[in-house]
Amino acid sequence: MVYALIMAGGIGSRFWPQSRIAKPKQFLTFFQEKSLLQTTIDRIRPMIPPERILVSTNADYVALVKEQVPDLPVENIIGEPVARNTAPCIGFAAALLHHRDPKATMIVLPSDHYIRNDSAFLQDLETCVRLTEKDGKLVTIGITPTRPETGYGYIQYNDEKQLIAGDDVAYPVKTFAEKPDVQTALKFLQSGDFLWNSGMFIWKARAVLNEINRHLPVLYHQVEILSRDLADNDGMIREDVLEAVYTACFSVSIDYGIMEKSENVIVVPSHFDWSDLGSWMAIYERQSDEADQEGNVIDSGNALMVRSQNCYFASESTKPVALVGLQGVGVVDTGDAMLICKLDDSQHVKEVYDQLRGEFEKYR
């Protein structure tokens, strides 16, 4: 059977002041009627029903997940007691799925991505499932780059060894590259054998557990503890055991811990429009077709634009706000806090969030 794990544990600090500790990015709607989490789950419903979907999130957000996805079984929500990045999240979910179904195929998706053309996305997922079920490969989806983007990781693939199974096409992965500078990103783009790293993975639960055992033995020891507890408690996760195994883990991403080390990884180039919505610039770009003749995207009715171009404005207040003589500036007003930044620098909003200490702690 095919299952999905939706990773929904981040705090979305680059989307301050809308994204807060009490309700982070994945639970917000932005330019859609539904939240990013709801949209992610709705997107895969034609392929995977709620009873086979897991959501891993911060323990403080379990109630939010229940509220936003009421038909998701409560036992499918994993409340992480502490943040330990994606490798522990995936490892413990794989253990749970393997306990339920030793032949489980596992699709791992972030909860906060934008995807246009759902049918093409589902077709790519089906391709990945066929490939991993055929020979046990770790499969990831790569996005064809359209610009020298410095905000994404990259995947270099071996274009001389095309893997074909029926109509399915994939490539062996050579290397994973971290977010590059502009010159390096340009070289990646020009080389023609790099894809953006989407952070989506498809594999057999047993296969990724084997890789964790091989490359992250300390984590695997904790996975074994959880597996034994699942066997002793009819497949239910006890909160005290979950807290113990999470606390004992160190923070490591699945990319660094497994994907960069494994020799069993292949990549499938995507056929859908994608963005990881990693900054306010990404929000602006996704709404650019709604921009006025000066390129301004206005999400509220109280903005006054004078000699300003390519700006983004969103406000939850009713007071008029005038932007005069500005170029490429984002303004986000939540009533109790306001962000003003160059959209090109919106990746650095996280640094503002990190400074919200002391008297400003309540605005985090």
N, C-alpha and C positions, 0 to 999 in steps of 0.2 A: 504494500500500500504506500501511497505517497502522502507525506505529511508536510506541514510548514511550521517553521519557527519565525515569528516576527519579533525582532529585537526592538524594544521600546523603552530603553532604560536611561537615555541621555537627558541632559538638562537644557540643551539648546541655547547655550549662553550667547552664541553669535546673533540670536534673535531677541536679545534684550532691547527694549523694555516690554515687548509683548510676551516673550517667553520668560516665565518666572519659575522658581522652585515649586510653587504650589500647582502650576499648570504649565509644563514645558511644551516646547515646540510640537511634539508629535500629537498633542491633544488639541492643537489650535487649528482653525479653519483657513486662515489666510484668505486666498482668493477663491476658495471652494465652499460649497454648502456644508460639506462634511469635513471632519478633522483629517489630518494626514494618516493617522492610525486607521480610522474608519475606511478611508479610501483605499489604503493598502489591503485591508482584509476583503473589502468588496471586490477588489480587482481579481483576487484569486478564488473567489467563491465558485465560479463556474468549474473550476478544476479541483478544489479541495473544500469540503464542507467544514463548518465550524468545529465539529467534533474531532477533526484531525488537524486543527490549527492550535499551536501553542503561542502564547505571548509571554516573553520574558521582560520584566520591567522592574523598576525600583519598588521595594515593598510598600513605599508610601503612595504609589500610584495604582495599586491593585484595585482600589475602589473606583478610580477614574476609568480603568479598563472595563470593569463590570458595567459602569454607567454608559459608556460609549458603545460597547459591544455586548448587549445583554444576552444574546443567544450563544455566546461563547461559554462552554462549560467551565465552572469555577476551578475544577481540578486542572484545567489547561492554562491557568495563569500562574506563572512562576514569579514570586515576589523576591527579588534579589535583596538580601539584607545589607550588602555593601557593594559598591561599584568595583568590578574587577576586569573591565574591558570585555572584548568579545570572545576570547578563547574559553574562559570558564563558563560564560553564558551558553556557548554552543556545546561545550563538553557535557555539561550537566543536562541540557535538553536532549542531547543525543542519548545519554544514558536512560533517560525517562522513555524516549521513543523506542529504544532497543528493548527495554523491559516489556513495553506494550506489544511490540511487534519486532521480533528478531530480524525480519527482512525489510524493515522500514527504510524507505527512501526519504531523504530529508531536504527540503528546500528552505534555505535561510535567507530572509529578506530584512533589510532595515525598514523601519516604520515611517520614515520621513522623506521618502523620495517622491519626485514628480515623474509620472510616466504618462505619455500620450500615445494612444493606439494600443488599447488593452488587448485586442485580439492578437496583434503581432507579439506582444509580451508573452501571452499565454502560449503561443506557438513556440517561442524560444524556450520557455520553461519545459515544454513537452520534449523538445529536442534534447535539452540537457538531461532530462530524466531518462530518455532512451539511451543516451551515451553512458551515463553512470551505471545503469542497470545492465548494460551490455558487458562491461569489463571492469567495473569497480573504480573508475577514475574519480578524482576530485574535480568537479567541473565548476568553472566560474563564468560569468557573463561579462564580456568586455564591450565598451562603448566606443564606436568609431569617433576619434577626436575631430573636431571642426575648427579648433583654434589652439594656440599654444597656452593652454590653461595651466596655471600654477596652483590652483586650489584642489586638484585631484591627484591621486596616485595613478601610476601607469603600469601596464602589463606589456612586456615584450614577448612576442610569440615567434615560433619557428615556422615561417611561411613556406618553407621548402618541404615540410612534412604534414601536408594536409591530411586530416583524418576523416574518412568518409564512411558512414554507415547508412546505407540507403540514400535518402535525401539529406541526411544530417551532416553538417560540416563543422569541424573544430580543428584546433591547432595545439600542439604541445607548447607549454609555457617555458620560456627561457628564463626570464627574471621578472621580479616585481620591483618597481621603482617608487620611492617616496615622492611627495610633492616637490617638483623641481623649481628652479628659478626660471626666469623668462627665456634665457638663452638655451638652457637645457631642454625646456619644453618645446622650443622651436625645432631643435635637433630631433626630438622624438617625433614631432609631426612630420618633418621632412623625410625621416627614415622609412615611413610607411609600414613598419612592423610593430607599432605600439598602439595600444588601446587604453582608454580610460578604465580604471578599476572601479567597477560598479558596487563592489561590496556584497554582491549576491552570489550564493554558493549552492550547489546541488551535489549531493553524495549519499551513499548508503550510510546509515547511522553507524554501522559496524566499521565501515572504512575510515570514517573520521576518528572514531575511537581508537582504531589501530594506529593512526598517525599521531594522535595525542600520546599514546603509550610510547611511541618511538621517539618523539621530539620534545614532549613535555611530560616527563615521567612524574614530576611532583604533582602536577595537575591530575594526571591519570590515577595516582594513588587516592586523591580525594574523590574522583569519579567512581572508583571502586567502592569506597565507603558508602556513597550515595546509592550505588547499585545494590549493595547488600541490604541497605535499609529499605529500598523499594521492594525487594524480594520478601522481606520480613513483615511488610505492612501493606500487603495487597496492592502494591503499585502506587500508594499514596506517599507524598513527600511530607515528612515531618519538619516543622519549622525549625526546631532546635538542631536537627541534623543539617538542614540546608544552611543555617547560619554558621555552623561549625565548619563545613567544607568550604564555603565561600570565604570565611575569615582566614582560613589556612592557605588560601591561594594568593599568588602574587598577580599583579595586573599585567596582562599581556594580550595583544590583539591576535586574532586568528591569522591575520596576514603575516605578521612577524613570527609567530610561534609555529605555524604549520605551513602555510602556503609558500613562503619563501624558501623553505627547507625541503619540502616534499618533491620527489621526482615523479609523482603520479598525478600531476595537475595538467588539465587541458582547459582551453578557453573557447567559448562560442561567441563570435561577433554578433552583436544585437541587431535587431531590425525595428526598433522602436525609439521614439524621442524620449530622452531621459535627462534629468538633472537631480543632483543630490540636495538641492535647495540648501546650500551651505552658508548662505549669507543674504543680506538684504539686496545685494546686487542680483542674485539669482531670482529673487521674488520680482524685482523690477523687470528683468529680462523675460520672465515667463508671462508678464502682463504687457509686454511691449506692443502687442497688436491692439491694445486698448489705449495706447498713448495718444495725446492730443497732437496737433500739428507741429508743436515744438518738442515732441518727444517726451513730454511729462506724463507720468502715470500717477493719477490721483485717485486714491481709494476713499476719499471723504469729500463731502460737499462744501467744506469751509476753507478751502485753499484759494488764495489769490496769487496767481502767477504773473509776474511782471518781468519781462526780459530774462526769463529763466528757461533753460533747456535741459532735457534729459534728466529730470529730477523725479524722485519718488516721494509721495506724501501720503501718510496714513494717520488718521486721528480719531480718537474715541470721544473727543470733546466737541463742543459746538462753537467755541470761540473762533473768530476768523484768524487765519494765519497767512501772512504775506511772504512770499519768496521773491526777492528782487535781485536781479542780476546774478543768479546762481547757475552753475553748470555742474551736472552730474552729482547733485547733492540729495541725500536721503533724509527725510524728517519723519519720525515716528513718535506720535504723542499718545500716551495712554491715560492722560488726565493727571496721574500722580507722578509721571516721569516722562522725560522727553529725550530722544536721541537725535542728534544732528551729526551727520558724517558724510564724507565723500563716499559715493557708492563704490569706487575703486578700492577704498580702504575698509570696506565693511567686514572683511574677514577679521579685522582687529577689534571688533565690538566685544569679543570675548574678554579683552583686556580691561574694558570698562566694568564688565560683570565681576571680574576678579578683584576690582578695587572697591566694590560695594561692601565695605566693612564698617564696624562701629555704628555711627548714627545712621548710615545708609543701608544697614543690613536688612531692614524691612522691605527694601525695594528689590532684593534679589529674587 
